[in-house]
Amino acid sequence: MKRFTLSFLCLSALAVSAMAQDASPAAVDNSAKNQRDRSGETQTSGDQSNDSAAVQTTAAIRRAVVGDDSLSMTAKNIKIITSGDTVTLRGPVNSADEKTKIAQLAQSAAGNAKIDNQIEVKAAQ
Protein backbone atom coordinates (compact mmCIF):
# COMPACT_ATOMS: atom_id res chain seq x y z
CA MET A 1 0.00 0.00 0.00
CA LYS A 2 2.86 2.39 0.84
CA ARG A 3 4.53 1.67 -2.48
CA PHE A 4 1.28 2.42 -4.36
CA THR A 5 0.78 5.68 -2.46
CA LEU A 6 4.36 6.77 -3.07
CA SER A 7 4.07 5.95 -6.79
CA PHE A 8 0.79 7.82 -7.00
CA LEU A 9 2.26 10.90 -5.32
CA CYS A 10 5.30 10.91 -7.61
CA LEU A 11 3.15 10.65 -10.72
CA SER A 12 0.84 13.37 -9.43
CA ALA A 13 3.81 15.68 -8.79
CA LEU A 14 5.09 15.09 -12.32
CA ALA A 15 1.68 15.78 -13.81
CA VAL A 16 1.27 19.00 -11.83
CA SER A 17 4.74 20.21 -12.77
CA ALA A 18 4.08 19.50 -16.45
CA MET A 19 0.82 21.43 -16.32
CA ALA A 20 2.46 24.33 -14.48
CA GLN A 21 4.91 24.99 -17.33
CA ASP A 22 4.31 28.07 -19.41
CA ALA A 23 1.77 27.10 -22.05
CA SER A 24 1.81 30.42 -23.88
CA PRO A 25 2.20 30.09 -27.66
CA ALA A 26 5.50 30.92 -29.31
CA ALA A 27 5.81 34.37 -30.79
CA VAL A 28 4.82 34.52 -34.45
CA ASP A 29 7.70 35.78 -36.52
CA ASN A 30 6.00 36.05 -39.89
CA SER A 31 2.95 38.17 -39.11
CA ALA A 32 4.16 41.01 -41.34
CA LYS A 33 4.40 38.59 -44.27
CA ASN A 34 0.93 37.25 -43.56
CA GLN A 35 -0.40 40.80 -43.50
CA ARG A 36 1.38 41.53 -46.81
CA ASP A 37 -0.17 38.46 -48.43
CA ARG A 38 -3.68 39.40 -47.29
CA SER A 39 -3.34 42.91 -48.68
CA GLY A 40 -3.78 41.69 -52.26
CA GLU A 41 -0.62 43.45 -53.43
CA THR A 42 1.38 40.25 -53.88
CA GLN A 43 0.79 37.04 -55.81
CA THR A 44 -0.36 34.06 -53.74
CA SER A 45 -1.24 30.51 -54.72
CA GLY A 46 -4.84 31.67 -55.15
CA ASP A 47 -3.68 33.78 -58.08
CA GLN A 48 -2.49 30.74 -60.05
CA SER A 49 -4.27 30.68 -63.41
CA ASN A 50 -6.28 27.58 -64.32
CA ASP A 51 -5.39 28.10 -67.96
CA SER A 52 -3.86 24.91 -69.38
CA ALA A 53 -0.67 26.66 -70.53
CA ALA A 54 -0.17 28.29 -67.12
CA VAL A 55 -0.66 25.00 -65.30
CA GLN A 56 1.80 23.28 -67.65
CA THR A 57 4.36 26.05 -67.14
CA THR A 58 4.05 25.84 -63.36
CA ALA A 59 4.36 22.04 -63.48
CA ALA A 60 7.45 22.21 -65.71
CA ILE A 61 9.16 24.65 -63.35
CA ARG A 62 8.20 22.58 -60.30
CA ARG A 63 9.63 19.42 -61.93
CA ALA A 64 12.88 21.25 -62.72
CA VAL A 65 13.21 22.61 -59.19
CA VAL A 66 12.36 19.33 -57.45
CA GLY A 67 14.62 17.37 -59.79
CA ASP A 68 17.69 19.48 -58.96
CA ASP A 69 19.60 17.65 -56.22
CA SER A 70 21.77 20.69 -55.47
CA LEU A 71 18.78 22.54 -53.96
CA SER A 72 17.77 22.25 -50.31
CA MET A 73 14.31 21.09 -49.28
CA THR A 74 13.55 24.68 -48.29
CA ALA A 75 14.33 25.84 -51.82
CA LYS A 76 12.24 23.06 -53.35
CA ASN A 77 9.21 24.33 -51.43
CA ILE A 78 9.06 27.80 -52.96
CA LYS A 79 5.78 29.06 -54.39
CA ILE A 80 5.49 29.07 -58.18
CA ILE A 81 2.56 31.12 -59.45
CA THR A 82 1.85 31.49 -63.17
CA SER A 83 -0.67 34.06 -64.30
CA GLY A 84 -0.78 35.23 -67.89
CA ASP A 85 2.75 35.53 -69.22
CA THR A 86 4.31 36.10 -65.78
CA VAL A 87 5.73 33.51 -63.40
CA THR A 88 6.13 34.68 -59.80
CA LEU A 89 8.61 32.87 -57.57
CA ARG A 90 8.18 33.43 -53.82
CA GLY A 91 9.43 31.95 -50.59
CA PRO A 92 12.61 31.50 -48.60
CA VAL A 93 15.84 29.81 -49.70
CA ASN A 94 19.05 29.17 -47.80
CA SER A 95 21.47 31.04 -50.07
CA ALA A 96 21.81 33.49 -52.93
CA ASP A 97 23.11 30.61 -55.06
CA GLU A 98 19.80 28.76 -54.60
CA LYS A 99 17.87 31.90 -55.52
CA THR A 100 19.90 32.28 -58.73
CA LYS A 101 19.65 28.57 -59.58
CA ILE A 102 15.85 28.55 -59.19
CA ALA A 103 15.52 31.64 -61.39
CA GLN A 104 17.63 29.95 -64.07
CA LEU A 105 15.58 26.75 -63.89
CA ALA A 106 12.35 28.73 -64.06
CA GLN A 107 13.49 30.75 -67.07
CA SER A 108 14.57 27.67 -68.99
CA ALA A 109 11.33 25.81 -68.20
CA ALA A 110 9.01 28.80 -68.73
CA GLY A 111 10.17 29.70 -72.22
CA ASN A 112 9.18 33.28 -73.05
CA ALA A 113 7.37 33.97 -69.77
CA LYS A 114 8.56 36.87 -67.62
CA ILE A 115 10.04 35.71 -64.29
CA ASP A 116 9.20 37.84 -61.23
CA ASN A 117 11.76 36.60 -58.72
CA GLN A 118 10.55 37.49 -55.21
CA ILE A 119 12.52 34.72 -53.51
CA GLU A 120 14.05 35.75 -50.17
CA VAL A 121 17.36 34.50 -48.83
CA LYS A 122 16.93 33.45 -45.19
CA ALA A 123 19.23 35.09 -42.69
CA ALA A 124 21.77 32.77 -41.08
CA GLN A 125 20.66 31.67 -37.63
Stockholm file with secondary structure:
# STOCKHOLM 1.0

chainA/1-125         MKRFTLSFLCLSALAVSAMAQDASPAAVDNSAKNQRDRSGETQTSGDQSNDSAAVQTTAAIRRAVVGDDSLSMTAKNIKIITSGDTVTLRGPVNSADEKTKIAQLAQSAAGNAKIDNQIEVKAAQ
#=GR chainA/1-125 SS CHHHHHHHHHHHHHHHHHHHSCCCCCCCSCHHHHHHHHTTSSCCGGGCCCSHHHHHHHHHHHHHHHHCTTSCHHHHTCEEEEETTEEEEEEEESCHHHHHHHHHHHHHHHTTCEEEEEEEECCCC
#=GC SS_cons         CHHHHHHHHHHHHHHHHHHHSCCCCCCCSCHHHHHHHHTTSSCCGGGCCCSHHHHHHHHHHHHHHHHCTTSCHHHHTCEEEEETTEEEEEEEESCHHHHHHHHHHHHHHHTTCEEEEEEEECCCC
//
